[in-house]
Amino acid sequence: MNRMFLAKKDAPGRLGGLAPVAIVDIGSNSVRLVAYEGLSRSPTPIFNDKVLCGLGRGVATTGRLPQDGVDRALAALRRYRVLCDAMEIFDISVMATAAARDAVNGPEFLAAASEALRAPIDLLPGRREAELSALGVVSGFWKPDGVAGDLGGGSLELNEVKGDKLGLGITLQLGGLALMDMSDRSPKRAQKIARDMLADAKPLKKLAGRTFYAIGGTWRALARLHMRQRNYPLNVMHNYVIPARDAADFAALVERVNADSLVSIGAVPSGRRPLLAYGAVVLEEIIRVAKPKEIVVSANGVREGLLFERLDAATRKQDPLIAAARELNILRSRAPQHGEELCEWTGAFLRSTQLDETEDEKRLRHAACLLTDIGWRAHPDYRGEQSLNIIANAAFTGIDHPGRAYLALAASYRHLGPDEDVGPQLRTLASARMLDRAHVLGATLRVAYVITAAMPGILPRAPLAVVKEKLVLTIPEDLADVANERVNGRMKQLARLIGRDFSIKVR
């Protein structure tokens, strides 16, 4: 049998032991299908599709779902049924939110939608939607602290989140389509409506000086425009941070000008552009009322919250970054156990140097060690570049953008060496301390790989440590022949970075 041709369930690029799951989200503006590789602490989408149907258009004023939106939604749902069958996905959760909840013809639509998709539909109450949105933030951030705000087409859900603890969520009729209808397409009138509704919103009372986690397509579109105006070096929306004052100023700009005149407006689908001003109105009012420290974009929301809720308690407690790095290590490295050994080996080395590490720096180093071999299939001249690009743009959660820069740079330095001009734009995201640690870790990994050939079992027997102010690599006698001039060269690079002399000992 030719092993190059495998059944799709045997695809070597997929993790074993996981059954795919899908979520269909029938929202007020869009209908979306997201299929995931399986239930895990860091679920990876294998297919993601949306159709802007505008189901919530006019509901706030007419009380009915528009017929053209219903027709588009039902066509999308029939298509999603075919795609789920093709992907052999049998675990499908379907949810509907504000538009179907508020419209008088909502029950009729949901019956037709269930028939089109051949699956039951869960109509989420507003408070339940707020709970799941906040759980999405818990799933996607490491120790979140603030308020999750999910802006859809028909409603805004708010819920406090601190670590894995949630507050009591609320829902407000402040979705982009609803606000556009109620204000008769006047951003100025919309501002007064938003101000009145947000004045007594309890979750916002405790937001001062904390983080507001912005969820929803309209806010992501605003953040993408902000990112393009800054010529930002990453194209990753999750955990994109905007200081509150800057976010308020940008929101005011979006409210004032025609959307089509904004820089990089081409990055926003035409169907979403009319909602930008109303999303900006709500965001500006939240900042004015609650005075958060920063606005942080969350790509995780109700769908990811639902998946997170289904995990067992032990899995929910896992670090999402380490979980994702372990999965990529399994899928793309030559020997996954070697990555795990690197974590212990580099940790012992850094302790001997007396270079202090915070808890967050330890978890970043752990992830970097797991990811350092993912580019080995590339040509040697491009392994550093490929590793940098994969890590910088990976679908990781639980990590901020400076942390991404550190991981990407450390993996690149492991291939290219500390003297190479690697990722000049990406380096602007990292602090001087993080850049130094990326250089040191990359140089340390270069020593490890040249004595192990990326295979496990050697590092535990070959400690690297600073002993009496000298960098010392100790190699067991049966491996003495690996200590050649190449090892000497890499030891010299590392010793220079930490300001030490070096020696290699055989015992």
C-alpha positions in Angstrom: 0.0 0.0 0.0 1.3 3.5 -0.8 1.3 5.3 2.5 1.3 8.6 0.8 -2.5 8.1 0.3 -4.4 7.9 3.6 -8.0 8.1 4.7 -8.9 11.6 5.9 -9.4 10.3 9.4 -5.7 9.1 9.4 -4.4 12.6 8.3 -0.9 12.8 9.9 -1.4 16.6 10.4 -4.2 16.0 12.8 -3.9 15.1 16.5 -4.9 11.5 17.3 -7.7 10.6 19.7 -9.8 13.6 19.0 -13.3 13.6 17.4 -14.1 16.9 15.5 -16.8 19.1 16.9 -18.7 22.0 15.2 -20.6 25.0 16.4 -23.1 26.9 14.4 -23.8 30.4 15.7 -26.9 32.1 14.4 -26.3 35.7 15.3 -28.0 38.9 14.6 -25.6 40.0 11.9 -23.9 36.8 10.8 -24.4 33.1 10.7 -21.2 31.2 11.2 -19.9 27.6 11.2 -16.7 26.8 13.1 -15.4 23.3 13.1 -12.7 22.3 15.6 -10.2 19.5 15.6 -11.6 18.3 18.9 -12.4 19.3 22.5 -9.2 20.4 24.1 -7.8 23.3 26.2 -6.6 25.0 23.1 -9.1 24.0 20.3 -7.8 24.5 16.8 -10.3 25.4 14.1 -10.2 23.2 11.0 -12.9 25.1 9.1 -14.4 28.6 9.7 -17.1 30.2 7.5 -19.6 33.0 8.0 -22.3 34.7 6.0 -23.5 38.2 6.8 -27.3 37.7 6.9 -28.4 40.8 8.9 -31.1 38.8 10.7 -31.3 41.6 13.3 -31.8 44.4 10.8 -35.1 46.1 11.7 -36.0 43.8 14.7 -35.7 46.7 17.2 -38.2 48.8 15.3 -40.5 46.3 13.4 -40.2 43.3 15.8 -39.7 40.9 12.9 -36.7 39.2 11.2 -36.3 40.5 7.6 -37.3 38.0 5.0 -34.2 38.4 2.9 -32.0 37.8 6.0 -34.1 34.7 6.8 -33.6 33.4 3.3 -29.8 34.0 3.4 -29.6 32.3 6.8 -31.5 29.2 5.8 -29.3 28.8 2.7 -26.2 29.1 4.8 -27.5 26.5 7.2 -28.3 24.0 4.5 -24.7 24.5 3.2 -23.3 24.0 6.6 -25.1 20.7 6.9 -23.5 19.5 3.7 -20.0 20.6 4.9 -20.4 19.0 8.3 -21.4 15.7 6.6 -18.3 16.0 4.4 -16.1 16.5 7.4 -17.7 13.6 9.2 -18.7 15.8 12.1 -21.5 14.3 14.2 -21.0 16.5 17.4 -22.7 19.8 16.3 -24.0 22.4 18.7 -26.2 25.1 17.3 -27.0 28.4 19.1 -29.2 31.4 18.3 -28.9 34.8 20.0 -30.6 38.2 20.2 -32.4 38.5 16.8 -34.2 35.2 17.0 -34.8 35.8 20.7 -36.5 39.2 20.2 -38.4 38.8 17.0 -42.0 37.7 16.9 -41.3 35.4 14.0 -38.3 34.0 15.8 -39.9 30.7 16.6 -41.0 30.2 13.0 -37.5 30.9 11.8 -35.9 28.6 14.4 -38.1 25.7 13.3 -37.1 26.2 9.7 -33.5 26.6 10.7 -33.5 23.4 12.7 -35.0 21.6 9.6 -32.3 23.1 7.3 -29.5 22.1 9.6 -31.1 18.8 10.8 -30.1 19.6 14.3 -31.8 21.1 17.4 -31.1 24.8 18.2 -30.4 26.3 21.6 -32.0 29.8 21.9 -29.7 31.5 24.4 -31.2 33.8 27.0 -29.2 37.1 27.3 -27.7 36.2 30.6 -26.6 32.8 29.3 -25.0 34.5 26.3 -23.1 36.8 28.7 -21.9 33.8 30.7 -20.6 31.9 27.7 -18.9 35.1 26.3 -17.1 35.5 29.6 -16.1 31.8 29.6 -14.6 32.4 26.2 -12.4 35.1 27.7 -11.4 32.6 30.5 -10.5 30.1 27.8 -8.4 32.5 25.8 -6.5 34.5 28.3 -4.0 33.7 31.1 -5.5 35.0 34.4 -7.9 37.6 32.9 -9.1 40.5 35.0 -11.8 42.9 33.9 -15.1 42.8 32.0 -16.0 40.8 28.9 -18.1 42.7 26.5 -19.7 40.9 23.5 -21.2 43.2 20.9 -23.4 41.5 18.4 -25.8 42.8 15.9 -28.8 42.8 18.3 -27.3 43.0 21.8 -24.4 43.7 24.1 -23.5 41.3 26.8 -21.4 42.4 29.8 -19.9 40.1 32.5 -17.1 40.6 35.0 -14.3 38.0 34.9 -11.4 37.5 37.3 -9.3 34.4 36.7 -11.8 31.6 36.2 -14.5 33.4 38.3 -17.5 35.1 36.6 -19.8 37.8 37.7 -23.5 38.0 37.0 -23.9 38.9 33.3 -26.3 41.3 31.8 -27.6 41.9 28.3 -28.5 45.3 26.7 -30.2 46.1 23.4 -27.1 47.8 22.1 -26.0 45.6 19.2 -24.9 47.4 16.1 -28.0 46.7 14.0 -30.4 47.4 16.9 -28.6 50.7 17.7 -28.6 51.7 14.0 -32.4 51.1 13.9 -33.3 52.8 17.1 -31.3 55.9 16.3 -32.7 56.1 12.8 -29.1 55.8 11.5 -27.8 58.7 13.5 -24.6 58.1 15.4 -25.4 61.2 17.5 -28.7 59.8 18.6 -27.1 56.5 19.1 -24.6 58.0 21.5 -27.5 59.2 23.8 -29.2 55.8 23.6 -25.9 54.1 24.5 -25.2 56.6 27.3 -28.6 56.0 28.9 -28.4 52.2 28.7 -24.9 52.0 30.0 -25.3 54.4 32.9 -26.4 51.8 35.4 -24.7 48.7 33.9 -23.5 46.9 37.0 -20.5 45.0 35.5 -19.0 48.4 34.4 -19.0 49.7 38.0 -15.9 47.7 38.8 -14.0 48.2 35.5 -11.9 51.3 36.4 -8.2 50.7 35.9 -8.8 47.1 34.6 -9.1 45.5 31.2 -12.2 45.6 28.9 -12.2 42.5 26.7 -13.8 43.4 23.4 -15.6 40.5 21.7 -17.5 40.6 18.4 -16.9 41.2 14.7 -17.6 44.9 14.7 -15.1 45.6 17.4 -12.6 43.3 15.8 -13.1 45.3 12.6 -12.4 48.6 14.4 -9.3 47.1 16.0 -8.1 45.9 12.6 -8.4 49.4 11.3 -6.5 50.7 14.3 -3.8 48.1 13.8 -3.4 49.1 10.1 -3.1 52.8 10.9 -0.2 52.0 13.2 1.5 49.7 10.7 1.5 47.1 13.4 4.1 44.3 12.9 1.6 41.5 13.7 -1.6 40.5 12.0 -3.0 38.7 15.0 -6.2 40.1 16.5 -6.4 38.1 19.7 -4.9 40.0 22.6 -4.3 43.1 20.6 -4.1 45.9 23.2 -5.3 49.5 22.7 -4.8 52.0 25.6 -8.2 53.3 26.7 -7.5 56.9 25.8 -6.2 55.9 22.3 -9.3 53.7 21.8 -11.6 56.5 22.7 -10.0 58.9 20.3 -10.1 56.4 17.5 -13.7 55.6 18.2 -14.5 59.3 18.0 -12.8 59.5 14.7 -14.8 56.6 13.3 -18.1 58.1 14.5 -17.2 61.4 12.8 -16.0 60.4 9.3 -17.5 58.3 6.5 -16.3 54.7 7.0 -15.1 54.5 3.3 -12.6 57.2 4.0 -10.8 55.4 6.8 -7.3 54.1 6.2 -7.3 50.3 5.2 -11.2 50.2 5.1 -10.7 47.5 2.5 -9.8 45.1 5.3 -13.5 45.3 6.6 -16.2 43.5 4.7 -18.6 45.9 3.0 -21.6 44.4 4.9 -20.0 45.3 8.2 -18.9 48.9 7.4 -22.2 50.5 8.3 -22.0 49.1 11.8 -18.5 50.6 12.5 -19.8 53.9 13.8 -22.3 52.3 16.1 -19.7 49.9 17.5 -17.5 52.9 18.0 -20.3 54.8 19.9 -20.8 51.9 22.3 -17.0 51.5 22.9 -16.5 55.2 23.5 -19.4 55.3 26.0 -18.0 52.3 27.9 -14.6 54.0 28.2 -16.2 57.2 29.3 -18.5 55.5 31.9 -16.2 52.8 33.2 -12.6 54.2 32.7 -10.8 50.9 31.9 -7.0 50.9 31.6 -7.0 49.3 28.2 -9.1 47.6 25.5 -8.0 44.1 24.7 -9.5 42.3 21.6 -10.7 38.7 22.3 -11.1 36.4 19.3 -12.7 34.0 21.8 -16.4 34.4 22.7 -19.6 32.4 23.0 -18.5 29.5 20.8 -15.2 29.0 22.6 -17.0 29.5 26.0 -19.3 26.6 25.1 -16.4 24.4 24.2 -14.6 25.4 27.4 -17.6 24.6 29.5 -17.7 21.0 28.1 -14.1 20.3 29.3 -13.5 18.4 32.5 -12.2 20.3 35.5 -8.6 19.2 35.2 -8.4 20.2 31.5 -10.0 23.6 32.2 -7.1 24.3 34.6 -4.4 23.7 32.0 -2.4 26.6 30.7 -3.8 27.2 27.1 -0.4 28.4 25.8 1.5 25.3 27.0 -1.3 23.0 25.8 -1.1 24.6 22.3 2.7 24.4 22.2 2.6 20.7 23.3 0.2 20.0 20.4 2.4 21.7 17.9 5.4 19.9 19.3 3.7 16.6 18.8 2.6 17.4 15.3 5.8 19.0 13.9 8.9 18.2 15.9 11.3 15.3 15.2 11.0 13.9 18.8 8.4 15.5 21.1 10.1 14.2 24.3 13.2 16.2 23.4 11.2 19.5 23.7 10.1 18.4 27.2 13.7 17.7 28.2 14.8 21.1 26.9 12.4 22.7 29.5 14.2 21.1 32.4 17.7 21.4 30.9 17.4 25.1 30.2 15.7 25.8 33.5 18.6 24.2 35.4 21.1 26.2 33.3 19.3 29.6 34.0 19.1 28.9 37.7 22.9 28.4 37.7 23.5 31.7 36.0 21.4 33.5 38.7 19.4 35.2 36.0 16.1 35.6 37.7 12.9 34.5 36.0 9.3 35.5 36.7 6.6 32.9 36.6 5.4 34.3 33.3 8.9 34.2 31.9 9.2 30.5 32.9 6.0 29.6 31.1 7.2 31.5 28.0 10.5 29.6 28.1 8.6 26.4 28.5 6.5 27.1 25.4 9.6 28.2 23.5 11.4 24.9 24.2 8.3 22.9 23.0 8.2 25.0 19.8 11.8 25.2 18.9 11.9 22.2 16.5 8.8 22.9 14.4 10.7 24.2 11.4 13.0 21.3 10.9 11.4 20.2 7.5 12.3 23.5 5.9 15.6 24.1 4.0 18.3 25.0 6.6 18.6 28.5 5.2 14.9 29.2 5.9 14.2 27.3 9.2 14.7 30.4 11.3 12.4 32.5 9.1 9.7 29.8 8.9 9.8 29.1 12.7 9.4 32.9 13.3 6.5 33.2 11.0 4.6 30.1 12.2 5.0 31.1 15.9 4.3 34.8 15.4 1.0 34.1 13.6 -0.1 30.8 15.2 -3.6 30.4 16.6 -2.3 30.5 20.2 -4.3 31.9 23.1 -3.1 32.7 26.6 -0.3 34.9 25.4 0.1 38.6 24.7 1.9 40.0 21.6 5.2 40.8 23.4 5.2 37.1 24.5 4.6 36.0 20.9 7.5 38.1 19.8 9.7 36.4 22.4 8.7 32.9 21.4 9.2 33.6 17.7 12.6 35.3 18.1 13.9 32.6 20.5 13.0 29.9 17.9 14.6 31.9 15.1 17.8 32.6 17.1 18.0 28.9 17.7 18.5 28.4 14.0 20.3 31.6 12.9 22.4 32.5 15.9 22.3 35.6 18.2 24.2 37.9 15.8 21.6 37.7 13.0 19.3 40.6 12.2 16.1 38.7 12.9 12.5 40.1 12.8 13.4 43.8 13.1 9.7 44.8 13.2 8.7 42.1 15.6 11.5 43.1 17.9 9.7 46.4 18.5 7.0 44.5 20.5 9.4 43.1 23.0 11.1 44.8 25.9 14.9 44.9 26.2 14.8 42.3 28.9 12.7 39.9 26.7 15.0 40.4 23.8 18.0 39.6 25.9 16.3 36.4 27.2 15.4 35.4 23.7 19.0 35.7 22.6 20.2 33.7 25.6 17.6 31.0 25.2 18.3 30.8 21.5 22.0 30.4 22.0 21.4 27.8 24.8 19.2 25.8 22.4 21.9 25.9 19.7 24.2 24.1 22.1 21.5 21.5 23.0 20.7 20.6 19.4 24.3 20.2 18.3 24.9 17.5 21.0 21.6 15.7 20.7 20.6 15.8 17.0 17.1 16.6 18.5 16.8 13.2 20.1 15.7 12.6 23.7 17.8 10.9 26.4 21.0 12.9 26.1 20.3 16.2 27.8 19.5 14.7 31.2 23.1 13.2 31.1 24.8 16.4 29.8 24.2 19.3 32.2 25.0 22.8 31.2 25.7 25.2 34.1 27.7 28.1 35.4 30.2 26.7 37.8 32.5 29.1 39.7 31.8 31.9 37.1 32.6 29.6 34.2 30.1 28.2 31.7 30.6 24.4 31.8 29.1 21.7 29.6 29.6 18.2 31.0 29.4 15.3 28.6 29.4 11.6 29.6 32.4 9.6 28.5 30.4 7.4 26.1 29.4 10.6 24.2 32.8 12.3 24.3 33.1 12.2 20.5 30.3 14.8 20.0 32.5 17.5 21.6 34.0 18.9 18.4 34.8 22.4 17.1 31.1 23.0 16.3 30.1 22.5 19.9 33.0 24.8 20.9 31.7 27.5 18.6 28.3 27.4 20.0 29.5 27.4 23.6 31.6 30.4 22.8 28.5 32.2 21.5 26.5 31.5 24.6 29.4 32.3 27.0 29.8 35.7 25.3 26.1 36.5 25.8 26.2 35.8 29.5 29.7 37.3 30.1 31.6 34.1 31.1 34.5 31.9 29.9 33.6 28.4 29.0 34.8 24.8 29.1 33.7 21.4 28.0 34.3 18.5 30.5 34.0 14.8 29.8 33.3 12.5 32.8 
